[in-house]
Structure formats: structure tokens, C-alpha cells
Amino acid sequence: MKKVLTAAALVVAAVTMSAQPALAVETGDFYASGIGPGPSDAITSAEKVARMYARNTNWLDSQCYVRASDVRSHFYYYSATVWLYCQR
């Protein structure tokens, strides 16, 4: 009887362990540029454009975040490039 219960427990454990499917993760990368009178304004401008691209391909704002940004100084303005990373 003990051997039967042990064998049954092993079968249930094996089925339980193999029944967990791997979850697929979808990611998206969006790059955009923007300009502004200050560094933060340029980043905000670029982020708005990148989020617009993401929304147009059915990503939610809550699924995306700014992974990196690069700001450049010019004579009278700043330019920025933003990398928006999305995951669902």
C-alpha cells in the first residue's frame, strides 16, 4: 500500500511540474527625438513622440518606460533622443 501511494504521489508531482506552461513575453522598442529650451523639456518632447508611436501599435502607457535618453546642447536649444521600452 505504501509503494502504491508513493508511486501515485510521484505521478501527481510529475504531472504538476510538467503542466506549467512557459509564458511568452512580448516586448517593443520605440525611439524618438525631440527638442526644447531645456534638457528636461527636450526629453519630455521626445518621450511624448515615442509614446505616441507605442500607442499607435496598441501598447498601453503603463506597459512602457523610458529605458535611456541622450541630450545634446545646441546654441539656443536642446535636442534629445529617448528609448522607450515596452513589455507585456
Steps between C-alpha positions, in 0.01 A plus 500: 500500500784735586667436161175577316454829686861599437467419129174696480662799671791493254262488203300796634822695560627425150173606340487818709857596412454437128159674481636850560530667158769755431355848463587689185609860550454758227732801493519814295765768449417850386746778427413866450662842497383832636617853568443755773641809672645285781626143540190371679274668244681324216471163676129557568444592135679188376316279750163631380586406143625154600183435704289607202680240287442237770129587536457475123614137522263419791738533796369653821690777678520279809687233300777738393779692667796711394801272499754758381528855377772712344502881509708726276555872548476736203535879488144594594329167575549140610425185305433158652459142388292264714487121504158380618489132602164319519418156638181298535 
